[in-house]
Amino acid sequence: MTQQDWVPTRKPGDRILRIPRVRSWHVPLPPMPRPRTGGASSLVLIYGFLGAILIGTILLMLPISSRTGEFTSFVDALFTSTSAVCVTGLVVVDTADYWSYFGQGVILVLIQLGGFGFMTSATLFLLMFGRRIGLRERLLIRESMGLARLGGLVKLVRRMAIFAISIEIVGAAVFYICLSIDKPGGPTLWKSVFHSVSAFNNAGFDVFGGFRSLSEYQGDVLMLLTTAVLIIVGGISFLFLADLFQVRKFGRLSLDSKIVLLTTLFLLIVGTAVILLTEYTDPDTLGGFSWPQKVLNAFFQSVTARTAGFSTINMANLADYALFFTMLLMYIGGAAGSTAGGIKVNTFGMLAATMWSTMRGRERPVAFGREFNPQQIYRALVVVMLSLGLLALVVLLLTITEGFSFLNVLFEAVSAFGTVGLSAGITPQLSVAGRLIITATMFIGRLGPLTLALSLIQRQHHVSYRYPTDTVRIG
């Protein structure tokens, strides 16, 4: 007899055992709060950069920081410290002529701190003192770097630091070879190290004196190309380079890396062509150069206009259209997660691809066989529009406080927002109010896009309903 053949039967008079039903108790629990890492990252970044700027300001005000041994005014020290931490390069006093070696050392440390980013720098300091990196710090690092994963962040920070320092050492060695031909020795070594760190971090500070930047090296191919390579490597982000060297094939790159690569190449080529065409015969810029020197200097200006701030020609002598196009390059900037400023090539490339998809009649924007997340497109539009609004406000204030031409004021404002450092020659002549306005613009330009993106991510929430759609007339 199997188990399937057995059927229980109940006879008359049998008692039935009834088991009472046990009611389940529902204990209401308060909803778990969502982690507010975005807001925390924003505050930590802002306070961290403000703290670094304040410390740098105090150190630069000391008599030991100036060559004359006198106290530096608070506004000038604040302007220089902000420009260094925000890796901008705009200066109201010449770095080599005004600051002592101690002051230049303070500026160099601030540049390196600002280039790494506050969270990366803080993590490196904790690791140096043997401190453990907790979950909160890892969340902050992840949000500040715009990453999705949480694992391997400490290892990534170490690799970024080793890569940056290695590149800076190689750059300093090449610069020493270039500069030691005429004047070997300690001062030349210091110039080489300073220039390498400034170039890699896209800072634009120089210690050649006389507000000349690299104008003395217009024909030095090795000097200019090495500087350009450092600027590009520092402004294209370590994450892109890691992705590129890991897969080594364009088709296997991530969508973000493809956009960064193609947009960067496009801007470099177009920028070189525009500067070469507009300044080809101008005796004050490229007119007196040979053909190879014209191409070299036009390429260098296209590279440095994106965010670095070095120059081989006087920017005030550029034609109006060349100045305007340079402003476009400064506004776009470099790659997200790099030492560069601006709205970033990632943002510009995604919006350009969205526009191209719309013009081709596609319902959803795509690029390289991948669709964009609509939320990212909305955030990119918010960053672009708010940036334009900020620039309009800054230009309005500068036209009230300063007596320069509108084009020069606009150029200065865009350079400060893009943390570029190029100037039409009006920075040292700014009033106290103008210097404070540019100082605030540099700070917002460095932290504004990242802080805004983190804030938008934090505020995003999903809803279970949708409003009725309607149409708005366009055109």
Beta strands, then each sheet from edge to edge (+ up, - down):
strand 1: 366-367
strand 2: 370-371
sheet 1: 1+ 2-
end
